[in-house]
Amino acid sequence: MTPRQSKLLKAIIDEFIQSSGAVGSVNLATKYRLGVSPATIRNEMAELVKQGYLAKPHSSSGRIPTNLGLKFFIDRLLDDLENPDVQAAIRIREDIFQNRFNTDLLIYTALNHLAEQTQNLSLLSLENRVYYAGFTYLLGRTELTDRKQLQDIFHILEDNKLLRNIFLRYRGERKIRILIGEDTGHGTFTTNTVIFAPVKLHNQNEGYMALIGPNSMNYARNIPLLEYIADNLNQVVNGW
């Protein structure tokens, strides 16, 4: 990929995250100061389609990033993430610390903050139980209009064994782990991304804290928030 194509792909993904829809060439040149004409952008977008980084939805003249395109974007994003908002971070840390002696309350405090801050479903899977927060955000997603798809997603969410099998599919070494679409092993998750991190609670009870949201989620905001909350959860029970 050339530097110009890389810059264009980032602009397309930024626009995709903002709009949650296909991206056309008309406004990209001026909005993202790409320094090239719309015609050049169209040519480069066609090349990115050939390379597998973009795709053309059936009902649109625009383009959307493929899983390959999102992975290319996220790999570069992970090395340049900003910390969460300072005031929000202080409030989250204080609330988690205050509830450290009650496992259930501690977990729900962490998950509620994660769901509220990211506007996505959050969950924590332990060996014998799953905790959830933010189902409202899942049900509010406008692209999930197919009843069967929603049923399939809920079936997976309600089965802790299926959830843990998803987490175990990750083969990298990063603390924050990301599976996009088919990488989860479930076709019904095609338009979903799972971001998760390992946690260890009282009595060495190990599990995973996760966000489940659309492929167009705000990765720059959500990844550091998940990492921060998971780290604080681990720290307050460290040594117990």
Order of alpha helices (4+ residues) and beta strands (2+ residues): alpha-alpha-alpha-beta-beta-alpha-alpha-alpha-beta-beta-alpha-alpha-alpha-beta-beta-beta-alpha
